[in-house]
Amino acid sequence: MNRTRLLMIGVVALGLAAFVAFKVYRALLAGSGANQQTAEVLVAANDIPIGAKIEDKDVRAVRFSVAELPANCYHLKTSVVGRGAVVPIARGEFFLPNKLAGENAGFGLPSLIPPGMRAVSVRANEVIGVAGFVVPGTRVDVLLTGNPSGAPEQQTTTVLENVAVIASGQRLEKTAGGEPQTSPVITLLVSPDDAQKLTLATTQGKIQLALRNPLDTKSSELDAAKMDALYKYKPAAAPAKTRVVTKRIVAQAPPIKGPYQVEVYRGEKKDVNNFEDDK
């Protein structure tokens, strides 16, 4: 009898413990669900290249935990559709202000030009374009070779330094594999003052682009390179001038030998005196 009672008490205790545990679990689950709020945000439905116009088909709404959302993300399609992408946006990425052009800024190349900057294009070939490796996203120096102010010999000088390449031909982004892109036109992003210098340089001689490491932002104060810097020779010394000394010789009348006479005039009267040579 006592054994049966003990067994029943044990069963009741286990049931009660299970009921309490279930209630606690439901309470914790309900509490965590209440604290984990979600919100609907916009992400890219496709891979969007730089400069492209965001269309309705490129946007989809998903729900995320509010605690996991980045700051300044968008919730309304009207805030995204119609704007241009200033950087490539991968599928599933959030739309953020730093990835989109400003409202009413359009799309394509104009949307990539920051306020206060200008895009200037220069003609290029395989030499000027550094064998096609001058692609969007790289940085270059602009060199000019010409005859300044009608100088008899050519000089090369660095006109601009650390200039961003914004487009190669009509491409606004480099290829996925980073392959060279041969294009007849390279577009550079410069300030208004540098835009004037670059335009003038294209009319004064030949320009050359020098590709640089994007991490190398140091400016170099270089003098213009002249022809003398290319050749290792010393100019021959000029021959010494021979000084010609001229001696002036005054001809003298030969001495008079023998008797001679001296005529002396006094008015109309002439006196003649005869002298003998003493030698």
C-alpha positions as CSV (number, residue, x, y, z in Angstrom):
1,M,0.0,0.0,0.0
2,N,2.7,2.4,1.0
3,R,4.6,1.5,-2.2
4,T,1.5,2.4,-4.3
5,R,1.1,5.7,-2.6
6,L,4.7,6.6,-3.1
7,L,4.4,5.7,-6.8
8,M,1.3,7.9,-7.3
9,I,3.0,10.8,-5.5
10,G,6.0,10.5,-7.8
11,V,3.8,10.5,-10.9
12,V,1.9,13.6,-9.7
13,A,5.2,15.3,-8.9
14,L,6.6,14.6,-12.4
15,G,3.5,15.8,-14.1
16,L,3.4,19.0,-12.1
17,A,7.1,19.6,-12.9
18,A,6.5,19.1,-16.6
19,F,3.5,21.5,-16.5
20,V,5.5,24.2,-14.7
21,A,8.4,23.8,-17.2
22,F,6.0,24.0,-20.1
23,K,4.5,27.2,-18.8
24,V,7.9,28.8,-18.1
25,Y,9.0,27.9,-21.7
26,R,5.9,29.5,-23.2
27,A,6.4,32.6,-21.1
28,L,10.1,32.9,-22.2
29,L,9.2,32.3,-25.8
30,A,6.5,34.9,-25.7
31,G,8.8,37.4,-24.0
32,S,11.6,37.0,-26.6
33,G,9.1,37.3,-29.5
34,A,7.7,40.5,-28.1
35,N,11.2,42.0,-27.7
36,Q,12.4,41.0,-31.3
37,Q,10.5,43.5,-33.4
38,T,10.8,43.2,-37.2
39,A,10.4,45.8,-40.0
40,E,10.0,45.7,-43.8
41,V,13.0,47.1,-45.6
42,L,14.2,47.3,-49.3
43,V,17.0,45.2,-50.8
44,A,18.3,44.7,-54.3
45,A,16.4,42.0,-56.3
46,N,19.2,41.9,-58.9
47,D,22.8,42.8,-59.4
48,I,22.8,46.5,-60.2
49,P,25.9,48.0,-62.1
50,I,27.3,51.4,-61.3
51,G,25.4,54.2,-63.0
52,A,22.3,52.2,-63.6
53,K,18.8,53.5,-63.0
54,I,17.0,51.7,-60.2
55,E,13.7,50.3,-61.5
56,D,10.8,48.7,-59.8
57,K,12.0,45.2,-60.8
58,D,15.3,45.8,-59.0
59,V,13.7,46.3,-55.6
60,R,12.0,43.9,-53.2
61,A,10.9,44.2,-49.7
62,V,11.9,41.7,-46.9
63,R,11.4,41.6,-43.1
64,F,14.4,41.9,-40.8
65,S,14.9,42.2,-37.1
66,V,15.0,45.9,-36.2
67,A,18.1,45.3,-34.2
68,E,19.9,43.9,-37.2
69,L,19.0,46.7,-39.7
70,P,21.7,49.2,-40.8
71,A,21.1,52.9,-40.2
72,N,19.4,55.0,-42.9
73,C,18.0,52.0,-44.8
74,Y,15.0,52.6,-47.0
75,H,11.4,51.3,-46.4
76,L,9.5,52.9,-49.3
77,K,10.0,52.1,-53.0
78,T,9.4,55.7,-53.9
79,S,12.6,56.6,-52.1
80,V,14.7,54.3,-54.3
81,V,13.1,53.8,-57.7
82,G,14.3,56.2,-60.3
83,R,17.7,57.1,-58.7
84,G,21.1,56.1,-60.0
85,A,23.6,53.7,-58.4
86,V,26.9,55.3,-57.7
87,V,28.5,52.0,-56.7
88,P,27.8,48.4,-57.8
89,I,25.0,46.9,-55.7
90,A,24.9,43.1,-55.3
91,R,21.7,41.1,-55.1
92,G,20.3,41.0,-51.6
93,E,22.2,44.2,-50.4
94,F,20.4,46.9,-48.6
95,F,19.8,50.2,-50.4
96,L,21.7,52.9,-48.5
97,P,22.2,56.6,-49.1
98,N,25.9,56.2,-49.9
99,K,25.1,53.8,-52.7
100,L,22.6,56.0,-54.5
101,A,22.8,59.3,-56.3
102,G,20.9,62.2,-54.8
103,E,17.3,62.7,-55.6
104,N,16.7,64.3,-59.0
105,A,20.4,63.8,-59.8
106,G,19.6,61.4,-62.6
107,F,21.5,58.3,-63.5
108,G,24.5,57.3,-65.6
109,L,27.7,59.4,-65.7
110,P,26.2,62.7,-64.4
111,S,25.0,60.9,-61.2
112,L,28.6,59.9,-60.5
113,I,29.9,63.4,-60.4
114,P,30.1,64.8,-56.9
115,P,29.0,68.4,-56.3
116,G,31.8,70.8,-57.1
117,M,33.6,68.4,-59.4
118,R,33.8,68.0,-63.2
119,A,34.2,65.1,-65.7
120,V,36.6,65.9,-68.5
121,S,37.4,63.4,-71.3
122,V,40.7,63.1,-73.2
123,R,41.6,61.2,-76.3
124,A,43.6,58.1,-75.6
125,N,45.4,55.3,-77.4
126,E,47.2,52.2,-76.1
127,V,50.2,54.4,-75.0
128,I,48.2,57.2,-73.4
129,G,45.8,54.7,-71.8
130,V,48.8,52.6,-70.4
131,A,48.0,49.6,-72.5
132,G,44.3,49.6,-71.5
133,F,44.9,49.3,-67.7
134,V,43.5,52.8,-67.1
135,V,40.0,51.7,-66.2
136,P,37.3,53.2,-64.0
137,G,38.3,53.3,-60.4
138,T,42.1,53.7,-61.1
139,R,44.1,56.9,-60.4
140,V,46.6,58.6,-62.7
141,D,48.9,61.5,-63.2
142,V,48.6,63.7,-66.3
143,L,51.9,64.5,-68.0
144,L,52.4,67.1,-70.8
145,T,55.2,67.3,-73.3
146,G,55.6,70.5,-75.3
147,N,57.6,73.6,-76.0
148,P,56.6,76.2,-73.4
149,S,56.6,79.8,-74.6
150,G,58.3,78.9,-77.9
151,A,61.3,77.3,-76.2
152,P,63.7,75.6,-78.7
153,E,63.6,72.3,-76.9
154,Q,60.7,70.2,-75.6
155,Q,60.0,69.7,-71.9
156,T,57.8,67.3,-69.9
157,T,56.0,68.4,-66.8
158,T,53.4,66.9,-64.5
159,V,50.2,68.9,-64.9
160,L,47.8,67.0,-62.5
161,E,48.4,64.3,-59.9
162,N,46.3,61.6,-58.3
163,V,43.3,62.1,-60.6
164,A,40.4,59.6,-60.5
165,V,39.3,57.8,-63.7
166,I,35.5,57.8,-63.8
167,A,34.9,56.1,-67.2
168,S,36.7,54.3,-70.0
169,G,34.8,54.9,-73.2
170,Q,31.2,54.4,-72.2
171,R,32.0,51.9,-69.4
172,L,31.5,53.2,-65.9
173,E,32.9,50.2,-64.1
174,K,35.9,47.8,-64.7
175,T,35.3,44.3,-65.8
176,A,34.9,41.5,-63.2
177,G,38.3,40.1,-63.9
178,G,40.0,43.4,-64.2
179,E,41.0,42.9,-67.8
180,P,42.5,45.8,-69.8
181,Q,40.0,48.0,-71.7
182,T,41.3,49.7,-74.8
183,S,39.2,52.8,-75.4
184,P,39.6,56.0,-77.5
185,V,38.4,58.2,-74.7
186,I,39.3,58.3,-71.0
187,T,37.1,60.5,-68.6
188,L,38.7,62.0,-65.5
189,L,37.1,63.4,-62.4
190,V,38.7,66.8,-61.6
191,S,38.0,70.1,-59.9
192,P,36.9,73.1,-62.1
193,D,40.4,74.6,-61.9
194,D,42.0,71.4,-62.9
195,A,39.5,71.0,-65.7
196,Q,40.9,74.3,-67.2
197,K,44.5,73.1,-66.9
198,L,43.7,69.7,-68.5
199,T,41.8,71.3,-71.4
200,L,44.7,73.7,-72.0
201,A,47.2,70.9,-71.8
202,T,45.5,69.0,-74.6
203,T,46.0,72.0,-76.9
204,Q,49.7,72.7,-76.0
205,G,51.3,69.4,-76.8
206,K,51.1,65.6,-76.1
207,I,49.6,64.3,-72.9
208,Q,50.4,61.0,-71.3
209,L,48.6,59.3,-68.4
210,A,50.8,57.7,-65.7
211,L,49.1,54.9,-63.7
212,R,49.7,55.0,-60.0
213,N,48.9,52.9,-57.0
214,P,45.6,54.0,-55.4
215,L,47.2,53.8,-52.0
216,D,49.9,56.3,-53.0
217,T,48.4,59.7,-52.5
218,K,51.6,61.6,-51.9
219,S,52.3,64.6,-54.2
220,S,55.7,65.1,-55.8
221,E,57.1,68.5,-56.5
222,L,59.0,67.8,-59.7
223,D,60.8,70.2,-62.0
224,A,60.1,69.9,-65.7
225,A,62.3,67.3,-67.4
226,K,64.5,68.8,-70.2
227,M,66.6,67.2,-73.0
228,D,69.8,67.6,-71.0
229,A,68.4,65.2,-68.4
230,L,68.2,62.4,-71.0
231,Y,71.7,62.3,-72.3
232,K,74.8,61.6,-70.2
233,Y,77.3,63.8,-71.9
234,K,79.2,67.1,-71.2
235,P,79.3,69.8,-73.9
236,A,82.8,70.2,-75.5
237,A,84.7,73.2,-74.2
238,A,84.9,76.1,-76.6
239,P,88.4,76.6,-78.2
240,A,90.5,79.3,-76.6
241,K,90.5,82.5,-78.7
242,T,93.9,83.5,-80.1
243,R,94.8,87.1,-79.2
244,V,96.2,89.0,-82.1
245,V,98.5,91.9,-81.1
246,T,99.0,94.5,-83.8
247,K,102.0,96.8,-83.7
248,R,101.7,100.2,-85.3
249,I,104.8,101.2,-87.3
250,V,105.2,104.8,-88.1
251,A,107.2,105.5,-91.2
252,Q,110.0,108.1,-90.7
253,A,111.6,110.2,-93.4
254,P,115.2,109.3,-94.1
255,P,117.7,111.7,-92.6
256,I,119.0,114.5,-94.9
257,K,122.6,114.2,-95.7
258,G,124.9,116.8,-97.3
259,P,124.4,120.6,-97.3
260,Y,120.9,121.9,-97.1
261,Q,119.2,125.2,-97.0
262,V,116.3,126.8,-95.0
263,E,114.1,129.4,-96.6
264,V,112.6,132.0,-94.2
265,Y,109.9,134.3,-95.4
266,R,109.4,137.7,-93.7
267,G,106.4,139.2,-95.5
268,E,107.3,139.3,-99.2
269,K,111.0,139.0,-98.4
270,K,112.6,135.6,-98.6
271,D,115.9,134.8,-96.9
272,V,117.8,131.6,-97.8
273,N,120.3,130.2,-95.3
274,N,122.7,127.4,-96.3
275,F,123.9,124.9,-93.8
276,E,126.6,122.2,-94.0
277,D,126.1,118.7,-92.6
278,D,128.4,118.3,-89.5
279,K,128.3,114.5,-89.6
